[in-house]
Amino acid sequence: MTGFDPLCRQCPRLAAHLDAVKRQHADYHCAPVPPFGDDQARLLVVGLAPGMHGANATGRPFTGDHAGILLYRTLHEFGFASAPASLSRDDGLQLHDCRITNAVKCLPPENKPTGSEINRCRNYLAAELEALPGGAVVLALGGIAHRSVLAATGLVASRHPFGHEQLHALPGERWLLSSYHCSRYNTQTRRLTEPMFRQVFARARALLDANGASA
């Protein structure tokens, strides 16, 4: 993907953390995790960052951790994925009219990137957003992803507050649709239920269908 650097080490803290994790888990990816999916996608799903034993291990966003279970199952239900589960980078899964990325491409300690790390990684996200066609939908999972998308497109967060299933217009006739993150914590505490998540995807699908034939 244009703008993605698989060898990026711009953030000293993240680079050192990846090195430390690699020493403990030699078979883990432990590098920037590339976006996954259709290069011509009209739906871009934006998460926070790779999880320690999920994307950081497998090298594919939302693969190998709890959050990915609900995400890929829902993507499949709405026609965006060829299978309901993502098991590994070589499992043959394909995304249709959909691409998945993260606001921060490297594993942060305790899953908490600093503000400077989020800002430094934003150029990659901005390139992904710029490549989207008109009518595209950006689905931000969580507040950090939501605010990073806004910043990457030059919008002020205070004028476009985060909220579950909130819709905001983006430059280039694109849409930002936000959702609570499908993390284990959010699903176990019922902050995010499966029907709530399905409703977000139903809205994304309706927006895409209203702007052209679905994939």
C-alpha positions in Angstrom: 0.0 0.0 0.0 1.4 3.5 -0.9 2.9 5.1 2.2 3.3 2.0 4.3 6.8 1.2 5.3 7.3 -2.4 6.6 10.7 -1.4 8.0 9.6 1.8 9.8 11.4 2.5 13.1 10.5 6.2 13.5 9.3 5.7 17.1 12.2 4.7 19.4 9.9 3.4 22.2 7.9 1.2 19.8 11.0 -0.1 18.0 12.6 -1.1 21.3 9.4 -2.8 22.5 9.2 -4.8 19.3 12.8 -5.9 19.7 12.1 -7.0 23.2 9.0 -8.9 22.3 10.9 -10.6 19.4 13.5 -11.9 21.8 10.7 -13.5 23.8 8.7 -14.7 20.8 11.0 -15.4 17.9 8.2 -16.6 15.7 6.1 -13.4 16.0 5.9 -10.8 13.3 7.1 -8.0 15.6 7.2 -5.3 12.9 4.8 -2.8 11.5 1.6 -4.6 10.5 0.5 -3.8 6.9 -3.1 -3.1 5.9 -5.0 -6.1 4.8 -7.6 -6.4 2.1 -8.9 -5.0 -1.2 -6.7 -2.3 -2.8 -9.8 -0.8 -4.4 -11.9 -1.0 -1.2 -14.7 1.5 -0.5 -14.8 0.4 3.2 -11.8 1.1 5.3 -11.9 -0.3 8.9 -9.5 1.5 11.2 -8.5 0.0 14.5 -6.1 1.3 17.2 -2.9 -0.8 17.0 -1.8 -4.4 16.7 -2.4 -6.6 19.8 0.5 -8.4 21.4 -0.6 -12.0 20.6 -2.9 -11.0 17.7 -1.7 -8.9 14.8 1.7 -8.4 16.2 2.1 -12.2 16.2 0.4 -13.0 12.9 1.2 -9.9 10.8 -2.5 -9.4 9.8 -4.8 -6.9 11.5 -7.2 -8.3 14.0 -6.0 -11.8 13.5 -5.2 -14.1 16.5 -7.0 -12.1 19.1 -10.4 -11.8 20.6 -11.4 -8.6 18.9 -10.9 -10.2 15.5 -13.5 -12.9 16.2 -16.5 -10.5 16.1 -15.0 -8.3 13.4 -14.4 -11.0 10.8 -17.6 -12.8 11.6 -19.5 -9.6 11.0 -17.5 -8.7 7.9 -18.4 -12.2 6.5 -22.1 -11.7 7.4 -22.3 -8.5 5.4 -20.4 -9.8 2.4 -17.0 -8.1 3.0 -15.1 -11.3 3.8 -14.8 -14.7 2.1 -14.8 -16.6 5.5 -16.1 -15.8 9.0 -12.7 -16.2 10.7 -9.2 -15.0 10.1 -6.7 -17.6 11.3 -3.4 -16.6 9.8 -1.8 -14.7 6.9 -1.8 -17.8 4.7 -5.4 -19.0 5.4 -6.7 -17.9 2.0 -9.2 -15.4 3.5 -10.1 -12.5 1.1 -11.8 -9.3 1.8 -14.2 -7.9 -0.7 -14.6 -4.1 -1.1 -13.0 -3.8 2.3 -9.6 -3.1 3.8 -8.4 -3.2 7.4 -5.7 -1.1 9.0 -4.7 0.5 12.3 -4.1 4.1 13.3 -0.7 2.9 14.8 1.0 0.2 12.8 3.3 -1.2 15.6 2.5 -2.9 18.9 2.6 -0.3 21.7 3.4 -1.3 25.3 0.2 -2.1 27.2 -1.7 -1.3 24.0 -1.3 2.4 24.8 0.5 4.5 22.1 1.6 7.9 23.1 0.3 11.0 21.4 3.6 11.6 19.6 3.5 8.0 18.3 0.0 8.4 17.0 0.9 11.6 15.3 4.1 10.1 13.8 2.2 7.2 12.3 -0.6 9.4 10.9 1.1 10.0 7.5 0.6 6.3 6.7 -3.1 6.5 7.6 -3.5 9.8 5.6 -2.1 8.0 2.5 -4.6 5.2 3.0 -7.5 7.7 3.4 -6.4 9.7 0.4 -6.5 6.6 -1.8 -10.2 5.9 -1.0 -12.7 6.7 -3.8 -15.6 9.1 -3.4 -18.5 7.6 -1.5 -16.2 5.4 0.6 -16.9 4.7 4.3 -14.2 4.8 7.0 -15.3 2.7 10.0 -13.3 3.8 13.0 -13.2 1.4 15.9 -12.7 3.4 19.1 -12.0 7.0 20.0 -8.3 7.1 19.1 -9.0 5.7 15.6 -11.8 8.2 15.2 -9.7 11.2 16.2 -6.8 10.0 14.1 -8.9 9.8 11.0 -10.2 13.3 11.6 -6.7 14.7 12.1 -5.4 12.9 9.0 -8.1 14.6 7.0 -7.7 18.0 8.5 -10.8 18.1 10.6 -11.2 19.3 14.1 -12.2 16.6 16.6 -14.2 19.0 18.8 -16.6 19.6 15.9 -16.9 15.9 15.1 -17.2 14.1 18.5 -16.8 10.4 18.8 -19.9 8.3 19.5 -21.1 4.9 18.7 -22.8 4.8 15.2 -22.1 8.5 14.8 -21.7 9.6 11.2 -19.6 12.5 10.0 -18.8 13.8 6.5 -15.1 13.6 5.4 -13.5 15.6 2.6 -13.7 14.0 -0.8 -17.4 12.9 -0.4 -16.4 10.2 2.0 -17.9 9.2 5.3 -16.6 8.5 8.8 -18.7 6.1 10.8 -17.6 5.3 14.3 -18.1 2.4 16.6 -17.0 1.2 20.0 -14.0 -1.0 19.6 -14.8 -4.7 19.4 -12.3 -5.4 22.2 -12.8 -8.2 24.8 -13.4 -5.6 27.5 -16.1 -3.8 25.5 -17.9 -7.0 24.5 -17.7 -8.7 27.9 -19.0 -5.6 29.7 -21.7 -5.3 27.1 -20.7 -1.8 26.2 -20.7 -3.2 22.7 -23.1 -6.0 21.9 -23.2 -8.1 18.7 -26.5 -6.5 17.6 -24.9 -3.1 18.1 -21.9 -4.0 16.0 -24.1 -5.5 13.3 -26.1 -2.3 13.1 -23.0 -0.3 12.4 -22.1 -2.6 9.5 -25.7 -2.5 8.3 -25.4 1.3 8.1 -22.0 1.1 6.4 -23.4 -1.3 3.8 -26.4 0.9 3.2 -24.1 3.9 2.7 -22.0 2.0 0.2 -25.0 0.7 -1.6 -26.5 4.2 -1.9 -23.3 5.3 -3.7 -22.9 2.5 -6.2 -23.3 -1.3 -6.6 -22.1 -3.3 -3.7 -19.2 -5.7 -4.1 
